[in-house]
Amino acid sequence: MRAKTARVRTSAPKASPKKASKTSRPKSSRDKVRAHRERMRKRGMKLIQIWVPDPRSPYFAAEARRQARLANKSPFAAEDQAWVDSMSDWKPV
């Protein structure tokens, strides 16, 4: 027969979900996003938005090929590839 063990709660109890009253409307996406951003700011986070190249773009693919060819023709190509290979085996601590 196994002995009973007490359960130890490691986190605060979860609040039960609030039920919307029949007169209130569900929150809009805008309200949810605003609330999320407010919570993140309270945690000391800052929203940053940046534009980056679209990897699905044909221009991106052409530029990637161009840069790869230049790197391959470099006098340091073998050294550079050895570094890339060593980083692909790298495991974060």
C-alpha positions in Angstrom: 0.0 0.0 0.0 1.4 3.4 -1.0 1.6 6.2 1.5 -0.3 9.3 0.7 1.8 12.4 0.0 0.7 15.9 0.5 0.6 18.1 -2.6 2.7 21.1 -2.5 1.5 24.1 -4.5 4.5 25.8 -6.1 2.6 28.7 -7.7 -0.3 31.0 -6.8 -3.7 29.5 -7.4 -5.1 30.4 -10.8 -8.0 32.8 -11.0 -11.1 31.4 -12.4 -12.0 33.0 -15.8 -14.4 35.9 -15.5 -17.7 35.3 -17.2 -18.9 38.2 -19.3 -22.2 39.6 -18.3 -25.0 39.5 -20.8 -24.9 43.3 -21.2 -21.1 43.6 -21.8 -19.6 43.0 -25.2 -16.5 40.9 -25.6 -13.2 42.8 -25.7 -12.1 44.0 -29.1 -8.7 43.0 -30.5 -7.6 46.6 -30.0 -8.5 46.4 -26.3 -6.7 43.1 -25.9 -3.6 44.5 -27.6 -3.6 47.7 -25.5 -3.9 45.6 -22.3 -1.1 43.3 -23.3 1.2 46.3 -24.1 0.3 47.9 -20.8 1.2 44.6 -18.9 4.5 44.4 -20.8 5.4 48.0 -20.0 4.7 47.4 -16.4 7.2 44.5 -16.6 9.8 47.0 -17.9 9.6 46.0 -21.5 9.6 48.4 -24.5 7.9 47.7 -27.8 10.2 48.0 -30.8 9.0 47.7 -34.4 11.5 47.5 -37.3 11.4 46.8 -41.0 13.4 43.9 -42.2 14.0 42.4 -45.7 11.3 39.9 -46.7 13.1 36.5 -47.3 10.2 35.5 -49.6 11.1 38.3 -52.0 12.9 37.5 -55.2 15.2 40.5 -54.5 16.2 39.0 -51.2 17.1 35.7 -52.9 19.1 37.5 -55.6 21.0 39.5 -53.0 21.7 36.4 -50.8 23.1 34.6 -53.9 25.2 37.7 -54.8 26.7 37.9 -51.3 27.3 34.1 -51.1 29.2 34.3 -54.4 31.3 37.2 -53.1 32.1 35.3 -49.9 33.0 32.2 -51.8 35.5 34.1 -53.9 37.1 35.7 -50.9 40.7 34.8 -50.0 39.3 34.0 -46.5 36.5 31.7 -47.8 38.0 28.5 -46.3 38.6 30.2 -43.0 35.1 31.7 -43.0 33.5 28.4 -43.8 35.5 26.7 -41.0 34.1 29.3 -38.6 30.5 28.7 -39.8 30.9 25.0 -39.5 32.2 25.4 -35.9 29.3 27.5 -35.0 26.8 25.0 -36.4 28.1 22.5 -33.9 28.0 25.0 -31.0 25.7 24.2 -28.2 24.6 27.1 -25.9 25.4 26.6 -22.2 
